[in-house]
């Protein structure tokens, strides 16, 4: 037994070997995952999202603090003091207290577990102290984030009209994706500066800078990104010490811009229709399937020379479809639902001009009316012929 104990005691420690083996296995596994993510660019889906970090200290956070009084009446609509305030509204602006850093501040919160959650307004302004404990989203909006037209991305109610200064939440009467940015310090590379700062908040569709006036117009692809950028860039600076005046843009009176917006709405409607219709219908409508087009030209005449059924008739589906292809799968079900299945034909009598189904219908009607008190049944009169039950006004008859 002593020899055995000696042998056991002199063996190298087993747990350390296992730990080294586990470490090596984990390292090789991490290297394989890293190589796979580098080659296929799909591994980030396996990576766990980091929690959102607090942007400010809770002790210094003062939600809903009213600015220092400069007037006589606090205007809820304009969110400022009014009356007796003679200061210029552009001069009295101050720099924002914080600024959101999307790369460092974004992360998951409690709101990620609740579908339909709104975005954190204080996160957009760089002032949220809650971090991953916040009940609102701490990330940028995407095209998949859909909200009620009466409410913005932060859960605030919209109004029917814009404010006089085009500030505030916005209007639910139209979809506005364009921001007006005023008081820009104009330089030679101002277009690149504006694009760099505002592209941080979402995909930008178009940027227009008026150097002579020191203003710019930024249009986002998604309306929610425009709402986020408006709050994130309010009273901020670009590359200089200016204080930006960010507002909603008014309707562009340029006919080309109006035609562009109309075309965009039509494209969105067409895309929605493409998703609703089967792929073969879309290919036929857009001319991508020439054989289907030829087949429709031959079959949509329904035997009439020179006639081609319009699209609303040719693509109609249901029991009332003119196209026989559109009635496939609806005949029996539709007739049973409407109670229109024809009764089995009765044997037709020889020499009768009425079909068996018509005679069956007449018999059913006669049986139904025999029990009615409103129907007077004529007495049987002997003698056939077309003049049965003929009467006369003469009393001697």
Secondary structure as UniProt FT lines:
FT   HELIX           2..10
FT   HELIX           14..40
FT   HELIX           43..45
FT   HELIX           58..60
FT   TURN            63..64
FT   STRAND          73..75
FT   TURN            76..79
FT   STRAND          80..82
FT   TURN            89..92
FT   HELIX           102..105
FT   STRAND          107..108
FT   HELIX           110..113
FT   TURN            115..116
FT   HELIX           121..124
FT   TURN            125..126
FT   HELIX           131..133
FT   STRAND          137..138
FT   TURN            143..144
FT   TURN            149..150
FT   TURN            153..154
FT   TURN            164..165
FT   STRAND          178..182
FT   TURN            188..189
FT   HELIX           190..198
FT   HELIX           199..201
FT   STRAND          204..210
FT   TURN            211..214
FT   STRAND          215..220
FT   HELIX           223..232
FT   TURN            234..235
FT   STRAND          245..248
FT   HELIX           255..276
FT   HELIX           279..285
FT   TURN            286..287
FT   HELIX           290..299
FT   TURN            300..303
FT   TURN            305..306
FT   HELIX           311..314
FT   TURN            319..320
FT   HELIX           324..327
FT   TURN            328..330
FT   HELIX           331..338
FT   TURN            350..351
FT   HELIX           356..370
FT   TURN            373..374
FT   TURN            386..389
FT   TURN            395..396
//
